[in-house]
Structure formats: C-alpha cells, structure tokens
Amino acid sequence: MKKIVWVILVTAFFILYLFQHRYSVSCTQELARLEKQKQLLKEEITGLESNRANTYLFSNLEDTAQQLNLRFPSKAKNSENNQPTQITKTTIPVKQSVNTKPDSAKVNKIPPSISAKINE
C-alpha cells in the first residue's frame, strides 16, 4: 500500500511540474508577444507625432504664404496637363529709407493664432 501511495505522489508531483512548466512557457510567450506589441505601438506613436508635426508645419506655411501675399495660380482647364503647381509672388512696392535694417536683422514675428497652435 505504501508503494502505491509513493507512486501516486511522485506521479502527481511530475504532473504538477509539467502543468507549471507549460504555464511558465505560455507566460513567457505572452510576455514576448506583449513586448513586440509595445514596440509596434511605439513606432505607431512616433509616426503619428511626425504626421502631427507635418500638419502643423503645413498650416504654418499656409499662414506665412498668406502673410507674404503668395497666391496659387488658377488651375488649368486642361486636365491632361499634369505639371506641378508653382506658387507665384505678387510684387509689392517697398519704400526705401536710409534707416532700414538689413534682411538678417529683421525679426519675423509669429502671429498669436499660429503660436497657440504650436503650443498645443
């Protein structure tokens, strides 16, 4: 009778060990999967941040173009003409005075609407 109890105990020990080992392996695999998912989400966040920066950059360029009186030429009526659109600058007469600063000394001020967008 003692031999049967010992055999059952030893067998139960090995069966429990196998269940614990299988659980440990599944936890390790789950951890590796979660680490991979974490890395993919970090890459997605980085991509979204660059898209956000590009979006703000484009809106800043559009506002700057409006301040400089830059205009897009009217679209060609012929849709076969697939040339890229170029921005043209309208000429504005500028008064020359003796006390003007050189271009490098001029400071570009950012309008409050744009600075609010940047700070968001």
Steps between C-alpha positions, in 0.01 A plus 500: 500500500788741580652435157174592328473825701863586417445431132186718501683783683801489268272485194291791634819699561617448139154578362485823703852586386398454133193724548714766669761476222234536229356804683848653528564451127163652409571802726840547334342486155232748607768733637692484170179573307423799723854637460464476121161674519652771721776558242245522216290748697807715569575506126139594427516784756821627344336496157194684630719762668687562173166526315382753759819701459460495122138612532595796719790579269266511200253729677788728604624509140150581378466788751846629408413486130186704567700757696748530213214537248596181318227359280443172324448542126156408368465137399539416135179402326679221315519202737765331282753761608651331809767754581554584868346821623745779578443781745548845355580810699317821437726798490439769757682832476717556806606844619871530543624711786844580628444341844386153387653195658658229287289187440703299751409744778125485441304290745206291379221523753270201533131588507320399822276252316802307375685509832187362670502208255867434564457497877217244489 
